[in-house]
Amino acid sequence: MPAAPPIVLIAAMSADRVIGAGDGMPWDVPEEYQQFRELTRDQTIVMGRKSYEIFGPDLTSRHTLVVTHREQVDGPGVACSSLESALEQAAALGCTVFVAGGAAIYQQALPRAAEMMLSTIHGEFSGDAYFPEFDPAEWRIVDRCVERRFTFTHYRRREL
Ligand SMILES: NC(=O)c1ccc[n+]([C@@H]2O[C@H](COP(=O)([O-])OP(=O)(O)OC[C@H]3O[C@@H](n4cnc5c(N)ncnc54)[C@H](OP(=O)(O)O)[C@@H]3O)[C@@H](O)[C@H]2O)c1
């Protein structure tokens, strides 16, 4: 069995970790969304079924593994019965593995993540889905880029 590849969490959030409101995100920052599409282009995305139903048509990934209790999903996504099952399948595909939400999947994947690529959208937003809390002391910032409407931060987990 191939070794488990490092997992990269990728998300856009508000300063207080809001990631979603209803069936979408409570902001409209197309340049950030386009950056997400470029970073994940031709790679593997692991996503929860609800997020796949929202964002599936826009994805540029080569492989999309959808965590769900359902037998199958519409479109090119492949249904996986658990996060573990999705990550096992991802290991065989040879691409960078991005975990792209939503809240339920970030929560489960955070302890296993080696990197995070987080865009903080400037401004205040309310919503009903949140990125999990994490301890900044466990993460090293390897890159930060301040754009007009968002700040992108690339974190790598510190070695123990
Ligand atoms: N800002 C961002 O970067 C970003 C990115 C992605 C999503 N979002 C937001 O996140 C929100 C959606 O998040 P969410 O937490 O409600 O949904 P989600 O994580 O996208 O999907 C939840 C679904 O995943 C499946 N699932 C979760 N854990 C599972 C497990 N252990 N085994 C099998 N299936 C499992 C279940 O699907 P079934 O019901 O089919 O069994 C569950 O209903 C939306 O507001 C969306 O806009 C934001």
The ligand as an SDF file (V2000), in Angstrom:
LIG
                    3D

 48 52  0  0  0  0  0  0  0  0999 V2000
  -14.8390   28.7710    2.8290 N   0  0  0  0  0  0  0  0  0  0  0  0
  -14.3880   27.6170    2.3670 C   0  0  0  0  0  0  0  0  0  0  0  0
  -13.2060   27.4770    1.9970 O   0  0  0  0  0  0  0  0  0  0  0  0
  -15.3390   26.4620    2.2860 C   0  0  0  0  0  0  0  0  0  0  0  0
  -14.9490   25.2570    1.6800 C   0  0  0  0  0  0  0  0  0  0  0  0
  -15.8550   24.2140    1.6460 C   0  0  0  0  0  0  0  0  0  0  0  0
  -17.0960   24.3580    2.2240 C   0  0  0  0  0  0  0  0  0  0  0  0
  -17.4350   25.5090    2.8120 N   0  0  0  0  0  0  0  0  0  0  0  0
  -18.7340   25.6770    3.4700 C   0  0  0  0  0  0  0  0  0  0  0  0
  -18.9040   24.6310    4.4170 O   0  0  0  0  0  0  0  0  0  0  0  0
  -20.3060   24.4150    4.5710 C   0  0  0  0  0  0  0  0  0  0  0  0
  -20.5820   22.9290    4.4510 C   0  0  0  0  0  0  0  0  0  0  0  0
  -19.9410   22.2570    5.5360 O   0  0  0  0  0  0  0  0  0  0  0  0
  -20.6800   21.0590    6.2980 P   0  0  0  0  0  0  0  0  0  0  0  0
  -19.8630   20.7050    7.4930 O   0  0  0  0  0  0  0  0  0  0  0  0
  -22.1140   21.4360    6.5030 O   0  0  0  0  0  0  0  0  0  0  0  0
  -20.7080   19.8950    5.2180 O   0  0  0  0  0  0  0  0  0  0  0  0
  -19.5240   19.0630    4.5020 P   0  0  0  0  0  0  0  0  0  0  0  0
  -18.3890   18.8460    5.4550 O   0  0  0  0  0  0  0  0  0  0  0  0
  -19.2150   19.6710    3.1880 O   0  0  0  0  0  0  0  0  0  0  0  0
  -20.2710   17.6890    4.2070 O   0  0  0  0  0  0  0  0  0  0  0  0
  -20.8760   16.9910    5.2600 C   0  0  0  0  0  0  0  0  0  0  0  0
  -21.2540   15.6320    4.7270 C   0  0  0  0  0  0  0  0  0  0  0  0
  -20.0810   14.8500    4.5270 O   0  0  0  0  0  0  0  0  0  0  0  0
  -20.3690   13.4970    4.8270 C   0  0  0  0  0  0  0  0  0  0  0  0
  -19.5520   13.0600    5.9340 N   0  0  0  0  0  0  0  0  0  0  0  0
  -18.9450   13.8450    6.8810 C   0  0  0  0  0  0  0  0  0  0  0  0
  -18.2200   13.0570    7.7040 N   0  0  0  0  0  0  0  0  0  0  0  0
  -18.3920   11.7880    7.2720 C   0  0  0  0  0  0  0  0  0  0  0  0
  -17.8780   10.5280    7.7000 C   0  0  0  0  0  0  0  0  0  0  0  0
  -17.0360   10.4260    8.7430 N   0  0  0  0  0  0  0  0  0  0  0  0
  -18.2580    9.4080    7.0350 N   0  0  0  0  0  0  0  0  0  0  0  0
  -19.0690    9.4960    5.9570 C   0  0  0  0  0  0  0  0  0  0  0  0
  -19.5720   10.6700    5.4900 N   0  0  0  0  0  0  0  0  0  0  0  0
  -19.2340   11.7860    6.1540 C   0  0  0  0  0  0  0  0  0  0  0  0
  -21.8600   13.4310    5.1250 C   0  0  0  0  0  0  0  0  0  0  0  0
  -22.4640   13.2480    3.8570 O   0  0  0  0  0  0  0  0  0  0  0  0
  -23.8480   12.4250    3.6510 P   0  0  0  0  0  0  0  0  0  0  0  0
  -24.8910   13.2630    4.3060 O   0  0  0  0  0  0  0  0  0  0  0  0
  -23.9910   12.3540    2.1660 O   0  0  0  0  0  0  0  0  0  0  0  0
  -23.6370   11.0840    4.3030 O   0  0  0  0  0  0  0  0  0  0  0  0
  -22.1370   14.8180    5.6510 C   0  0  0  0  0  0  0  0  0  0  0  0
  -23.4960   15.1830    5.5650 O   0  0  0  0  0  0  0  0  0  0  0  0
  -21.0140   25.2450    3.5130 C   0  0  0  0  0  0  0  0  0  0  0  0
  -21.4780   26.4440    4.0950 O   0  0  0  0  0  0  0  0  0  0  0  0
  -19.9070   25.5710    2.5240 C   0  0  0  0  0  0  0  0  0  0  0  0
  -20.1380   26.7820    1.8350 O   0  0  0  0  0  0  0  0  0  0  0  0
  -16.5890   26.5780    2.8420 C   0  0  0  0  0  0  0  0  0  0  0  0
  1  2  1  0
  2  3  2  0
  2  4  1  0
  4  5  1  0
  4 48  2  0
  5  6  2  0
  6  7  1  0
  7  8  2  0
  8  9  1  0
  8 48  1  0
  9 10  1  0
  9 46  1  0
 10 11  1  0
 11 12  1  0
 11 44  1  0
 12 13  1  0
 13 14  1  0
 14 15  2  0
 14 16  1  0
 14 17  1  0
 17 18  1  0
 18 19  2  0
 18 20  1  0
 18 21  1  0
 21 22  1  0
 22 23  1  0
 23 24  1  0
 23 42  1  0
 24 25  1  0
 25 26  1  0
 25 36  1  0
 26 27  1  0
 26 35  1  0
 27 28  2  0
 28 29  1  0
 29 30  1  0
 29 35  2  0
 30 31  1  0
 30 32  2  0
 32 33  1  0
 33 34  2  0
 34 35  1  0
 36 37  1  0
 36 42  1  0
 37 38  1  0
 38 39  2  0
 38 40  1  0
 38 41  1  0
 42 43  1  0
 44 45  1  0
 44 46  1  0
 46 47  1  0
M  CHG  2   8   1  16  -1
M  END
$$$$
